[in-house]
């Protein structure tokens, strides 16, 4: 019989790697050659477009940005748009996007509950102010603040215990890990530590962010990103089966901007973006619109 979709995508990834290695010598290939036997370009799962504001922006600029985002035609049926904002700006941001399809999320939360934990914000407090999205395991939390795979696992579990809370798990390798060929091993370790088959995967998403591309201006090529996304989806397939692997949304992050998002979003295993610096600029509207348009195709 005809090969299943995962088998076709495996062959597709092989073609991508060959094409990338050959570079300009691969004159016989290109768009039409690569679409033979694979789905047409576009996003096949409802995309997520996330903006991670980190410790940036002022209250005044937060309002200015959100005003611009509201005016770009954000469509909740075509994409989930989420801004992960600094805690001090969240009340203002929630008020600004009230009644729109833009969501406000938390960049981080405590692995503890309420109690004598100075400086921490619990998941219950996140939910109490009305937020429905949280980011877990960002590389800056791991590298700068010592968060471990075990910490991310605890936070994922706490997040999913909150009714209606959506949890985005960030994973990714360093430049040294990519150069030594252990990208898939690192991503697999981070996934297996935090995610289990019996979790509510309808509220889980994965953001693949190669650490070497975050904030550096260096972005993985669409082929590099697709290859890793396919491998990440294969890890989920081995862990949880075809149904979950085929439906889970895997985002790409790492110097995504208005110019490169379309080529990245056309890859079959890329289901949206987690955007840093560009989400603090009005060009983020182009990224939102691009994801929405790719989903409509």
Secondary structure as GFF3:
##gff-version 3
##sequence-region A 1 297
A	DSSP	alpha_helix	5	22	.	.	.	ID=ss1
A	DSSP	three_ten_helix	23	25	.	.	.	ID=ss2
A	DSSP	alpha_helix	31	34	.	.	.	ID=ss3
A	DSSP	beta_strand	47	52	.	.	.	ID=ss4
A	DSSP	alpha_helix	59	70	.	.	.	ID=ss5
A	DSSP	beta_strand	79	85	.	.	.	ID=ss6
A	DSSP	alpha_helix	87	97	.	.	.	ID=ss7
A	DSSP	beta_strand	102	106	.	.	.	ID=ss8
A	DSSP	alpha_helix	123	128	.	.	.	ID=ss9
A	DSSP	beta_strand	133	136	.	.	.	ID=ss10
A	DSSP	alpha_helix	139	145	.	.	.	ID=ss11
A	DSSP	alpha_helix	149	161	.	.	.	ID=ss12
A	DSSP	beta_strand	166	171	.	.	.	ID=ss13
A	DSSP	alpha_helix	175	179	.	.	.	ID=ss14
A	DSSP	alpha_helix	183	194	.	.	.	ID=ss15
A	DSSP	three_ten_helix	201	203	.	.	.	ID=ss16
A	DSSP	beta_strand	204	209	.	.	.	ID=ss17
A	DSSP	three_ten_helix	211	213	.	.	.	ID=ss18
A	DSSP	alpha_helix	222	240	.	.	.	ID=ss19
A	DSSP	alpha_helix	242	247	.	.	.	ID=ss20
A	DSSP	beta_strand	249	253	.	.	.	ID=ss21
A	DSSP	alpha_helix	261	265	.	.	.	ID=ss22
A	DSSP	beta_strand	272	275	.	.	.	ID=ss23
A	DSSP	three_ten_helix	277	280	.	.	.	ID=ss24
A	DSSP	alpha_helix	284	296	.	.	.	ID=ss25
###
